[in-house]
Amino acid sequence: MQYINLNIVFMRFLFIAFILIFVSCTKDKVRLQDDFVFGYAGMQNLKVFKFTGDTVFVSPSYPARVKAYFYLIDDYEKNKINEYLDTIKGNNFEREYINEYVRDGLYYQFEFLKSKKRVYVQNFESEETKTLTEFANYLINLSDRKKEIEHSNLKIDFGNTAIFFRESEPCPFE
């Protein structure tokens, strides 16, 4: 009888220990605070990225939808992106920052899907856009390090990129 009671106590102990170990070892999964679309153009075609969860969908020569790709981001990269999102979330950015006097350079746009907010920057540098430019450079460098895998679904919504295709106004110095 005493042997059976000890066995039941031991089994309860093992069960509780197993539950505690299982619960303490599970980490909270890092999630992006916001799904967003990032597009940039420079001396090449427009390249657009859609960040959703731990997946980044890529259109290398948007709007041509010949091929699409994707790559995964790890927890460290999601944390870094979340740091940038925290920094820019509180700012009330204008919709556009355009330097009309420079034709070549970096053009980029962030489109935040939850808030439906877009910020477009064209050859513009200021204290106000410094964090946006750092974030854009981080995302461009991140994509350069990743191996993109071809994706068969070409119906990915890459947001509103119309601003990249509008006619530029003539330069006043020409």
BELGIZI-V941811 format. One record per pair of residues at least 12 apart in sequence whose C-alpha atoms are under 8 Angstrom apart, sorted by the first residue. I is the first residue (numbers start at 1). J is the second residue. D is the distance in Angstrom with one decimal. If there is no record, write none. Layout:
i=I j=J d=D
i=I j=J d=D
This chain:
i=29 j=75 d=8.0
i=30 j=75 d=5.8
i=30 j=78 d=6.8
i=30 j=79 d=7.2
i=31 j=53 d=6.1
i=31 j=54 d=7.3
i=31 j=78 d=6.8
i=32 j=52 d=7.4
i=32 j=53 d=5.9
i=32 j=54 d=7.6
i=32 j=78 d=6.0
i=32 j=79 d=7.7
i=32 j=81 d=7.4
i=32 j=82 d=6.1
i=33 j=82 d=6.2
i=33 j=85 d=7.4
i=34 j=52 d=7.8
i=34 j=85 d=7.9
i=34 j=112 d=6.9
i=34 j=113 d=7.1
i=34 j=114 d=6.6
i=35 j=50 d=7.5
i=35 j=51 d=5.5
i=35 j=52 d=4.9
i=35 j=53 d=7.1
i=35 j=112 d=6.5
i=35 j=113 d=5.8
i=35 j=114 d=7.1
i=36 j=50 d=6.0
i=36 j=51 d=5.4
i=36 j=52 d=6.9
i=36 j=110 d=7.0
i=36 j=111 d=5.6
i=36 j=112 d=4.5
i=36 j=113 d=5.3
i=37 j=49 d=5.6
i=37 j=50 d=4.4
i=37 j=51 d=6.1
i=37 j=109 d=8.0
i=37 j=110 d=5.8
i=37 j=111 d=5.1
i=37 j=112 d=6.6
i=37 j=113 d=7.5
i=37 j=158 d=6.3
i=37 j=159 d=6.4
i=38 j=50 d=6.5
i=38 j=51 d=7.9
i=38 j=108 d=7.3
i=38 j=109 d=5.7
i=38 j=110 d=4.7
i=38 j=111 d=6.4
i=38 j=136 d=7.9
i=39 j=108 d=5.5
i=39 j=109 d=5.4
i=39 j=110 d=6.8
i=39 j=161 d=7.7
i=40 j=106 d=7.0
i=40 j=107 d=5.5
i=40 j=108 d=4.1
i=40 j=109 d=6.5
i=41 j=106 d=6.0
i=41 j=107 d=5.2
i=41 j=108 d=6.4
i=42 j=104 d=7.0
i=42 j=105 d=5.4
i=42 j=106 d=4.7
i=42 j=107 d=6.2
i=43 j=104 d=7.1
i=43 j=105 d=7.0
i=43 j=106 d=8.0
i=45 j=60 d=7.6
i=45 j=61 d=5.4
i=45 j=62 d=7.2
i=46 j=60 d=7.0
i=46 j=61 d=5.5
i=46 j=62 d=5.5
i=46 j=63 d=7.8
i=46 j=164 d=7.8
i=47 j=59 d=5.8
i=47 j=60 d=4.6
i=47 j=61 d=5.5
i=47 j=62 d=5.9
i=48 j=60 d=6.5
i=48 j=61 d=7.8
i=48 j=62 d=6.6
i=48 j=158 d=6.8
i=49 j=158 d=7.1
i=50 j=157 d=8.0
i=50 j=158 d=6.1
i=54 j=72 d=5.6
i=54 j=73 d=5.3
i=54 j=74 d=6.9
i=54 j=78 d=7.5
i=55 j=70 d=6.7
i=55 j=71 d=5.9
i=55 j=72 d=4.6
i=55 j=73 d=6.3
i=56 j=70 d=5.4
i=56 j=71 d=5.4
i=56 j=72 d=6.1
i=56 j=73 d=7.3
i=57 j=69 d=5.8
i=57 j=70 d=4.3
i=57 j=71 d=6.8
i=57 j=156 d=7.9
i=58 j=70 d=5.6
i=65 j=154 d=6.4
i=66 j=154 d=7.8
i=67 j=150 d=7.2
i=67 j=151 d=7.4
i=67 j=152 d=7.7
i=67 j=154 d=6.9
i=68 j=150 d=6.0
i=68 j=151 d=5.3
i=68 j=152 d=7.0
i=68 j=153 d=7.3
i=68 j=154 d=6.1
i=69 j=148 d=5.7
i=69 j=149 d=5.2
i=69 j=150 d=4.3
i=69 j=151 d=4.7
i=70 j=148 d=5.4
i=70 j=149 d=5.4
i=70 j=150 d=6.5
i=70 j=151 d=6.3
i=71 j=146 d=6.7
i=71 j=147 d=6.6
i=71 j=148 d=5.2
i=71 j=149 d=6.2
i=81 j=135 d=7.9
i=84 j=131 d=7.6
i=84 j=135 d=6.3
i=87 j=131 d=7.7
i=88 j=131 d=7.2
i=88 j=132 d=7.4
i=93 j=119 d=7.0
i=93 j=128 d=7.9
i=94 j=119 d=6.7
i=95 j=118 d=6.1
i=95 j=119 d=4.8
i=95 j=120 d=6.2
i=96 j=119 d=5.8
i=96 j=120 d=4.8
i=96 j=121 d=5.9
i=97 j=119 d=7.9
i=97 j=120 d=6.2
i=97 j=121 d=4.7
i=97 j=122 d=6.1
i=97 j=124 d=6.1
i=98 j=120 d=8.0
i=98 j=121 d=6.0
i=98 j=122 d=4.7
i=98 j=123 d=6.4
i=98 j=124 d=5.7
i=99 j=122 d=6.2
i=99 j=123 d=5.5
i=99 j=124 d=5.2
i=100 j=171 d=7.3
i=101 j=171 d=6.5
i=101 j=172 d=7.9
i=102 j=123 d=6.5
i=103 j=123 d=7.9
i=104 j=123 d=7.7
i=105 j=122 d=7.6
i=105 j=123 d=5.7
i=106 j=122 d=6.3
i=106 j=123 d=5.7
i=107 j=120 d=7.5
i=107 j=121 d=5.7
i=107 j=122 d=4.3
i=107 j=123 d=6.2
i=107 j=164 d=8.0
i=108 j=120 d=5.8
i=108 j=121 d=5.4
i=108 j=122 d=6.6
i=108 j=136 d=7.4
i=109 j=121 d=6.2
i=111 j=159 d=7.1
i=111 j=160 d=7.8
